[in-house]
Amino acid sequence: MTAALIRNCYHCGSKFVREDGCNKMICLCGAMMCYFCRKSISGYSHFSDKEEEIMAGKCPLWTENKKLHTEAVNLEAEKAIEEIKRKNPKCDTEMYKKLKK
């Protein structure tokens, strides 16, 4: 689940986590990527601060780290629980769900 917080540069593989700022990330190697969707980008045209453009597919320029990171970790927790269920059908995954809270 911790890996959900880490971003990898698509060009050089460097790992990083954003502490604050906008979602446009520039790696030390010069590669640009979106912190929100993790895709390579070429500039600010990938982003918007208008709700209707975000709903139409653009990424938000600013996001709250705590919310973004919590959602990513929770998604990975759900995937882990499903994998546990698949590999061990008799396992009680309710305790894992309680740990998540």
Secondary structure in CASP SS format (residue, H / E / C, confidence):
PFRMAT SS
TARGET T0000
AUTHOR 0000-0000-0000
METHOD secondary structure of the structure
MODEL  1
M C 1.00
T H 1.00
A H 1.00
A H 1.00
L H 1.00
I C 1.00
R E 1.00
N E 1.00
C C 1.00
Y C 1.00
H C 1.00
C C 1.00
G C 1.00
S C 1.00
K E 1.00
F E 1.00
V C 1.00
R C 1.00
E C 1.00
D C 1.00
G C 1.00
C C 1.00
N C 1.00
K E 1.00
M E 1.00
I E 1.00
C C 1.00
L C 1.00
C C 1.00
G C 1.00
A C 1.00
M E 1.00
M E 1.00
C E 1.00
Y C 1.00
F C 1.00
C C 1.00
R C 1.00
K C 1.00
S E 1.00
I C 1.00
S C 1.00
G C 1.00
Y H 1.00
S H 1.00
H H 1.00
F E 1.00
S E 1.00
D C 1.00
K C 1.00
E H 1.00
E H 1.00
E H 1.00
I H 1.00
M H 1.00
A C 1.00
G C 1.00
K C 1.00
C E 1.00
P E 1.00
L C 1.00
W C 1.00
T C 1.00
E C 1.00
N H 1.00
K H 1.00
K H 1.00
L H 1.00
H H 1.00
T H 1.00
E H 1.00
A H 1.00
V H 1.00
N H 1.00
L H 1.00
E H 1.00
A H 1.00
E H 1.00
K H 1.00
A H 1.00
I H 1.00
E H 1.00
E H 1.00
I H 1.00
K H 1.00
R H 1.00
K H 1.00
N C 1.00
P C 1.00
K C 1.00
C C 1.00
D C 1.00
T C 1.00
E H 1.00
M H 1.00
Y H 1.00
K H 1.00
K H 1.00
L H 1.00
K H 1.00
K C 1.00
END
